[in-house]
């Protein structure tokens, strides 16, 4: 503890009560299912219906928005160890101010998915020579209300999932290539933070970090600086990724 305190600003809080605060996560999952009154529901294999898009004004208003908001908050807690529900939870949280029946059905689908995957969680293992690896994707103009894109990423250190995030982009992208490239820029920012963290922990990562993207135009854009003059509106992202 003294050696750690000599390197980092920290305080000894005594013996740990819960490892990362998530040893009770299985119990919390059962509590959420019971809270929603869905103990006898049928499980589903995916947390979100890929064929339907949620909008702000679709369907009738929910008669009990308090329950919706409480369950959405509880599901947000689970995303600390359940990255597989992160996108679905992000989608329902966007409508907490005015939840509707379709939003409630989407929330219940997440709970049905959790019931069938109660044993799921994150595992952390030792690797002799781990490498940083990232995957990114974007849902171009996926928001039916604003037509903003949602981009997400996952970063692995060896086989360990370290960081993940789905986030609606702050501006509208005029093409799928632009949306995908903004997603790449977001994951590169996170990778830089993780590499700096490893450096501070005296385990600098000397290998290049691979970022996988499934959009050919975005990949071409990152390798061809001549295209910068045609994409001035995202030129900052381009320069950042290239550096």
RARA-V73054 format. One record per backbone hydrogen bond with DSSP energy under -1.0 kcal/mol. NH is the residue of the N-H (numbers start at 0). CO is the residue of the C=O. E is the energy in kcal/mol with one decimal. If there is no record, write none. Layout:
BEGIN
NH|CO|E  NH|CO|E
END
This chain:
BEGIN
4|0|-2.6  5|1|-1.4  6|3|-1.2  7|3|-2.7  21|18|-2.1  24|21|-1.6  27|23|-2.5  28|24|-2.0  29|25|-1.8  30|26|-2.4  31|27|-2.2  32|28|-2.0  33|29|-2.4  34|30|-2.8  35|31|-2.0  36|33|-1.1  37|32|-2.5  40|37|-1.4  51|48|-1.2  61|98|-2.3  67|63|-1.3  68|64|-2.5  69|65|-2.3  70|66|-2.6  71|67|-2.4  72|68|-2.1  73|69|-2.0  74|70|-2.4  75|71|-1.8  76|72|-1.3  77|73|-1.3  78|74|-1.1  79|76|-1.4  80|77|-1.7  81|77|-1.2  84|81|-1.7  85|82|-1.0  88|84|-2.7  89|85|-2.4  90|86|-1.9  91|87|-1.7  92|88|-2.1  94|91|-1.3  95|92|-1.2  100|59|-2.3  103|99|-2.2  104|100|-2.3  105|101|-1.9  106|102|-2.2  107|103|-2.4  108|104|-1.7  109|105|-1.5  110|106|-1.7  111|107|-2.4  112|108|-2.2  113|109|-2.4  114|110|-2.2  115|111|-1.2  116|113|-1.2  119|116|-1.6  132|155|-2.4  133|209|-2.4  134|153|-2.4  135|211|-2.2  136|151|-2.1  138|149|-3.3  141|138|-1.6  142|147|-2.1  146|142|-2.3  149|138|-1.5  150|166|-2.5  151|136|-2.6  152|164|-1.7  153|134|-2.1  154|162|-2.8  155|132|-3.6  156|159|-3.0  157|130|-2.6  159|156|-1.5  161|154|-2.5  162|154|-1.4  164|152|-1.9  166|150|-3.0  168|148|-3.3  178|174|-2.0  179|175|-2.7  180|176|-2.4  181|177|-2.2  182|178|-1.6  183|179|-2.0  184|180|-2.4  185|181|-2.0  186|182|-1.9  187|183|-2.2  188|184|-1.8  189|185|-1.6  190|186|-2.4  191|187|-2.4  192|188|-1.6  193|189|-2.2  194|190|-2.7  195|191|-2.1  196|192|-2.1  197|193|-2.4  198|194|-1.8  199|195|-2.2  200|196|-1.7  201|198|-1.5  202|197|-2.9  209|131|-1.1  211|133|-2.9  218|214|-1.9  219|215|-2.6  220|216|-2.4  221|217|-1.6  226|223|-1.7  227|224|-1.8  229|226|-1.4  230|227|-1.5  233|230|-1.6  234|231|-1.3  237|233|-2.0  238|234|-2.6  239|235|-2.4  240|236|-2.5  241|237|-2.2  242|238|-2.1
END
